[in-house]
Amino acid sequence: MATQVLQRETWRESLRSLKVATWLGWQIESNWTDPFLFAVYSLIKPIAGAMILVVMYLVVSGGQTGNPIFPYIYLGNAFYIYVGSVLMGISYAIIDDREHYGVLKYIYVSPIQVYFYLLGRGVARTLTGTIAVIITLAFGVVVFKLPVNFLAMNHALFWPVFLIGLVGLALIGILLAGVTLITARHNYFIGEAVAGALYLLCGAVFPLDVLPKFLQYIGLGLPMTYWLEGLRRAMLGTSASPLLAPFSNETILIILFSSTLLVGLISLSFYRWCERRAKEKGLIDMQTMY
Amino acid sequence: MSQMLAVKTENLGRVYQIKRKRGESGPTTLVALEGVNLEVRQGELFGLLGPNGAGKTTLIKILTTLLTPTSGRAFVDGIDVVENPQEVRRRINMVSGGETCGYGLLTVEENLWMFTQFYGLDFKTARERIQYMLEVVGLADRAKTKVYHLSTGMKQKMNFARGFLNDPQILFLDEPTLGLDVQTSRILRDFVKRWVRERPGKTILLTTHYMVEADELCDRVAIIDQGRILACDTPANLKKRLQGASVFKLQTTPLDTLEHFKQLPGVTQFAGHRRNGHTELNFILEDENALVKVLDAVQAKGGHLLSLEKREPTLEDVFIHLVGRGLSDEESPPERIL
């Protein structure tokens, strides 16, 4: 009976943490004094990001947008916006709360469930990331005639892959939040460094096949590889990666689910370990002034 | 027995590791707490009095689950802070003075509302408590102001208000009036006193290096220095330790060295420092006759007496009696202090 009451209390705390952190995250994200500027920024940033890659591709390929590698690159790049948004959104919550706002210790003293709090802080970034992805995709379809039909695509594959991938990103974000918690000087760069490494290793803008063998193995161990592959198959109906081509859609989904589960277990355990270390070293309320 | 205690520590210790660069000399550890045994009863307003760096904040951090001890155990409301921190957090809150924390882009009201939600307060209770606390700290007219528009003192007041929102079973106040003006400090002290008196069973553990604050507010006071509890009793009983002793405060023209005052016959304890162009000397003497030797010594050193005051012992005198220096003095060797 006592255990049940405790479990109910823990769930209530989890929901509260998620709800309040989501609200807080949105307040921070939408803190633009001028909504017009916010709208312009939201529109220009993803399009400019996509254009950099498209121009590079056009220069290298001699202007061939009909090549199957073009939609491969464009889609990978568009969905990769989520990687930066979610990873940074969650791991930066620690930096913001501890270094910028100085409230992390008060949050830690209150009865929150920290995983849910961190996830909540990532929700707002996921929403703004979604707007950027939609704008980028729409721009690709209209301007570059990207062969994507949102109504006719494989929804049965897209939605499970899409959602599992987002959960996987959030879990990696928690892992990075753990690293941030125990890191003093270089914590601002950790999210960017990991996002950059994943950009190279999970086939975001080129197939894994072009990487050296040992990097291919690392790429095949990352859930994001299967996430991007699944999204491309769902939207384009085909894959441009010979390395992943032998896997059926179902296999891609199963590997994505399993690897996300594994990453989740590792991330949550790692965060708990970091939290313990942070308490041992007195880092929860540390303000480095770096 | 421990069920009746709000806070209990058993041989609590905390040692910090100090990172040193290669070739850099100096100690590699810092003992912040050593063998601390403390019992705070439910319903008490308990004070920890000690100078900066005495270990007060370290103790509060351990009790609020922010820091793990390196030895010993600590219990809050009978719950082990290391084994079950979440259960401890459901019963406590804390305020650190001198801090200007808060989400600058949110209003004062929104900042406080956020914390009420972490504690699961319903909408009506949350609104009522926020309104009440804002009136207590004098920020009611700033409820809709974004925190980045507030002055440092106002941010501190908001942080003070935050600590009371969940009506905690045990509240930790770490130097709550640090840096605040005299009038605000008095208002907050009055509120702290009223809060604990009006709520039987609620406990406050307050750390301070302001002797007056400890004396005025606390049912019992523990004097802490260099990580050790030196004495623990009611302020009246602590001061009784100096009953029979004569306590004098002298102000003289600036003196170069003060160390020799300790060696004078009849001087039990002595602490002195320079302040605003003069030297202040605090003596605890065995009896008033020893004062003649003190005055002779001042004259011998070329000093002139500016004022002489005999007074009742204060907690600061108790501290000087126990430690050999004043609460506001630095923790350096005497010759460096003087």
Contacts between the chains, C-beta under 8 A, distances in Angstrom:
chain1	res1	chain2	res2	distance
A	9	B	90	7.8
A	10	B	86	7.9
A	12	B	120	6.5
A	13	B	120	7.3
A	16	B	117	6.0
A	16	B	118	6.6
A	16	B	120	5.8
A	17	B	118	7.2
A	19	B	117	7.4
A	20	B	114	5.8
A	20	B	117	4.5
A	20	B	118	6.1
A	23	B	114	7.6
A	24	B	103	7.2
A	24	B	106	8.0
A	24	B	114	6.2
A	27	B	103	7.4
A	27	B	105	6.6
A	27	B	106	6.0
A	27	B	110	7.4
A	28	B	103	7.5
A	28	B	105	6.6
A	31	B	105	4.6
A	101	B	101	6.2
A	101	B	102	6.5
A	101	B	103	5.3
A	101	B	104	7.2
A	102	B	99	6.3
A	102	B	100	7.2
A	102	B	101	3.4
A	102	B	102	7.6
A	103	B	101	4.9
A	103	B	102	6.6
A	103	B	103	7.0
A	105	B	66	5.6
A	105	B	96	7.8
A	106	B	94	7.4
A	106	B	101	6.9
A	106	B	115	7.2
A	106	B	162	6.9
A	107	B	118	7.1
A	108	B	65	7.4
A	108	B	66	6.1
A	109	B	64	5.1
A	109	B	65	7.0
A	109	B	66	6.8
A	109	B	89	6.1
A	109	B	92	6.8
A	109	B	93	6.7
A	109	B	94	5.4
A	110	B	89	6.3
A	110	B	93	7.6
A	110	B	115	6.5
A	110	B	118	4.1
A	110	B	119	6.1
A	110	B	166	7.8
A	111	B	86	6.3
A	111	B	89	4.5
A	111	B	90	4.6
A	111	B	118	6.9
A	111	B	119	6.7
A	111	B	120	7.7
A	112	B	118	5.4
A	276	B	68	7.6
A	279	B	65	7.6
A	279	B	66	6.7
A	279	B	67	5.8
A	279	B	68	4.7
A	280	B	68	5.2
A	281	B	17	7.7
A	282	B	16	6.8
A	282	B	61	7.1
A	282	B	66	7.8
A	282	B	67	5.1
A	284	B	66	4.9
A	284	B	67	7.4
A	285	B	61	7.5
A	285	B	66	6.1
